[in-house]
Amino acid sequence: MVSTIAQNVVKQSLRIKEEDIVHINASKHMLSLADELAIECRKAGAETTTLYWSEPVWYWSLEKLPVDWLRGASKTDLAMLDVATAFINMAGPADPKPMAKIPPDRWQANAEGADVWYRKAIERKVRSATLAIGTVTPQRARAYGFNYSAWKRSIESALKADYSKIAGTGRKLRELMDGSSHEVHITSKTGTDLKFRLAGRKCWVDDGILDDEDLAAGTFDTTLPAGFVNVAPDENSANGTVIFDLPIPIRGKLVRGLVWSFENGQITKFTATKNGDMVIPLWEKGTGDKSQVGLLGIGFNPSAKAGFLINQIVSGAVTIGVGENKILGGRNVSTFGFQGTLKRSTVVIDGQTVVSDGKLAI
C-alpha cells in the first residue's frame, strides 16, 4: 500500500520530472513513506531532500518560545523555497492532546508564521501535496473517539480513488459555480437555512491532479485524498443560520453542535454544544474580517467516508467557512479562519438543486 501511495503522489498528482527538486517534510511515524516517496522521485530523475519534523521540539516551541518568534517564519524553511520546485508534507503530531494546553494567542502567532511560508510558496509556484494519512494515528483516534482501523481504511480507500474519473464531477461543479453571481440557498433537516450570493469569482477544484490547466490557473497545491471544489462567495451577502451536523476536529478535541447565524454577512451568533472553548476564543481574539462568510465547498470523492478528519471531500458534503479567504481570491483579511461541514444538506444554486439531502444531484 505504501508503494502505491508513493507512486500515485509522484507520478499522478505532482507529476515529478527530472528537473524537479523535491522537499519532503515528515513526522517520525511517516518516515517510511517519506523514504518511498524519495525513491519514487529519484526514479523519475529528481533531486530530493527529507526534513524530519520533530513533535517534541514543535510542542516545546509552541509552549516556550516568545510569541514574536512564533510569528516569524522559519528562515530555513523559507530558504528551501528558493530552490524547491515541489513539496510533499506529512508533518504533524501523532498525539494531539497537548494541543489543548496551548493558549489561543500562541496558536494565532504560529499561524501567522506559517502564512508567510505559504504565501512565498504560492509566489514561487512550488507544487505541493499534503498527505492526510499523516494524521491517522492511534493516539489521534483515541483522542477523537475514532475506530483507528476504520479510519485508516477510509483514508486508504479515498487515496485509491480514480482521480482521473472523479475529476469529471469537479469540472461540472466548476462550470456551474465558476465566475457566477448566482444565489445559493442551503437547508437541512437539522435546521440550517442560509442564503448568500456567489461573487463572480474563480472556483478552486482539488481533484488530486496538478495538471497543466491547474498550473496555468494558479493552482499549485493539492491535499490527498482529494475531491472538493471551493469558492469565495460575496462576503457581505450571508443571511440565516447554519447548524453543522458533523463534529469538527481541532487541537485534539471535537467541536460539536457548531451554530453560526448571519445578518448582512456578519456572524451574530457563534455557539457550540460541546468544546466550543476550542474555537470561540480564537474567534474572539481574531482581528479583521473574522465574522464574514468566506468559503463555500462541495465534496465529490465517492470513496471517502464522513465522520473523520477529511469530511470536506466526501461526495455531497457541504463546507462553509468564515474569516480569512484571500487564498481563494476573496476580500476577507483576518487572523482567524474556520470552517465546518454538513453531511446531509440540500444546496440550490440559481434554482438548480446541486446537492439533495447529502447526495450530489449533478
Sequence and secondary structure as in RCSB ss.txt:
>XXXX:A:sequence
MVSTIAQNVVKQSLRIKEEDIVHINASKHMLSLADELAIECRKAGAETTTLYWSEPVWYWSLEKLPVDWLRGASK
TDLAMLDVATAFINMAGPADPKPMAKIPPDRWQANAEGADVWYRKAIERKVRSATLAIGTVTPQRARAYGFNYSA
WKRSIESALKADYSKIAGTGRKLRELMDGSSHEVHITSKTGTDLKFRLAGRKCWVDDGILDDEDLAAGTFDTTLP
AGFVNVAPDENSANGTVIFDLPIPIRGKLVRGLVWSFENGQITKFTATKNGDMVIPLWEKGTGDKSQVGLLGIGF
NPSAKAGFLINQIVSGAVTIGVGENKILGGRNVSTFGFQGTLKRSTVVIDGQTVVSDGKLAI
>XXXX:A:secstr
 HHHHHHIIIIIIS   TT EEEEEEEGGGHHHHHHHHHHHHHTT EEEEEEE HHHHHHHHHHS HHHHHS  H
HHHHHTTT SEEEEE   S  GGGGGS HHHHHHHHHHHHHHHHHHHHTT EEEEEGGGG  HHHHHHHT  HHH
HHHHHHHHHTS HHHHHHHHHHHHHHHTT   EEEEE TTS EEEEE  S   EEE S   HHHHHHT  EEEES
  EEEE   TT  EEEEE  S EEETTEEEBS EEEEETTEEEEEE SB GGGTHHHHHH  BSTTBEEEEEEE 
BTT  SSSS GGGBTT EEEEEE  GGGT S  BS EEEEEESS EEEETTEEEEETTEE  
